[in-house]
């Protein structure tokens, strides 16, 4: 479940005073919003026309709550390194606005509510897979992969790529090859998205001994891999059109978005300008959002034509 971050030099002008706001920040709301967008698109692509309203609402609400729970658990487990890193030192736990016990209770309540909602109101398959995704991000990635290998974000990206598949299964209660294409898009998008951030935050990660690729292999090596993965991403995003899942509306949007993304990544490869990594990182978030919205628009255009 990928991150959306402030730039290193941006420190909030104030600390939120409302405890409700502190718990809200614990869930990484901007990250969860992108996750829910992809899961909603997965749900809507699963059927012709509108899916059953109950499964659409409860399914995506449950997936969103699970993502919020995973984000809170991630902050609990990373509280000590968050306190050291410039990007994360203003989070609720490092500042002392919340303590670990109340944050843990909050995270577990969110997770329990999510599982009950999905199991009872959607289907057990969605509940089981959402739980596996939660554990994959909050425990396997945060506790092990993040600290074990510079390929952490590649392997751990599987958890972040699951939401559209979960949204699809919430409606159909079954796997579908087209849903796996959505998974593959996010899985391929995650490395260039996160490595751009890791370049900008290299010193922070080095300070807390997190073996992100720019720390272990250098910034130039990471720039090259951002470019290579973006080229792979551009090819992967053609698969919905090539397989007949989507039509010309999506294809046109994908070509434009990929051209814009590649232009920024090529600039990142060629230049050492300090602002470029964060520019690529921020654009990658917009890229994924518009790509999934294009999939959705194309889906309903095809239905309207048919």
Order of alpha helices (4+ residues) and beta strands (2+ residues): alpha-alpha-alpha-alpha-alpha-alpha-alpha-alpha-alpha-alpha-alpha-alpha-alpha-alpha-alpha-alpha
